[in-house]
Amino acid sequence: MKTLRRENFCGRRHVVLCGRQINDAHVALPGLAVVEVAAADDETAFAVQELLATRCAIAPTDRTTGEPDEPGVRLRFFLGLHQAPDA
């Protein structure tokens, strides 16, 4: 799937829209969210995921994605604000 590029309002070079479509079930109820982290490296992306996992329930991802000609990585996971994090 091709990524789309659009200018954003913050003066950044561009915004890359996610390649995977968000399923309606992922955001069907209040408190459910799809989180996509853009980071310089895997370690940073997974640190953000772990930080959110201490606050609420998440369906974690174990790998990042990236484009060969683009800097950084992306990590997408699902979050439920109304559920307690795993202990």
N, C-alpha and C positions, 0 to 999 in steps of 0.2 A: 504494500500500500504506500502510496506517495504521501509525504508530509506536505502540508500547506504552509506557506510563509505569509505572514502579514506584519505590517509595521505596528508597533505598539505605541502607547502614549508616553512611556517613560524614557523615550530616547534611545532605547536599546536597539540593536541591529535588527532583530526580528523575533517573532514568537513562533515556535514550532508547535502546531497542534498535534495532539497525541494520535498515534497510528491505530490504536485499538479503540473500537467503539464502546461507549459506556452503555451497559444493559440497563433498561428501566428498573429492573429489580434491585440493582445496586444502590439506587437512590429513591426507592419507592416510598419510604417512610421518613418522617422527620428524625434526625439523628444519624442517618446513614450517609456516608460520604465516600467518594473515590478520591484518593490523595495521590498526586503525582509529584514526585520530588525531582528537581533538576539540580545536579550537583557536579562538582569538579571531578569527583572520584567515587568509587564504590564505598570506601570507608565512610565518607561524609553522608552519602545517601542512606546507608544502613544505620548510621548514628541517628539520623532524623526519624527513621522508622522505629528504632528502639525507644527513642524519647517519647513518641506518641503512644507506644505500647505500654508505657508506664502509667498513662492517663486514662486510656479507654481500650476497649476490645478492638483488635485489628485482625485481619486475615493477612498475615505477612507474606512477603515475596522473598525468594531466596536468590534472585539474580537481577541484575540491572540490564538495561538495553542501551544501545548507543548507535549512532550513525558514524560510519568510518570517516566521513569528511567533516564532522561536527565535533567540537570540543565537549567534554563532559559526558555524563551518563544520566539516565532516567530510571526511576524506580516507581512503580505504581502498586498501590495496595488499597484495601478496603477497610473502612473504619466504622464502628458503631459506638456512638457517644453514650447510649443508654445501657451499655453492658459494661460490667467491671472487667478490668484487664485480667489476663491469666496470671495466676499467682506462681 
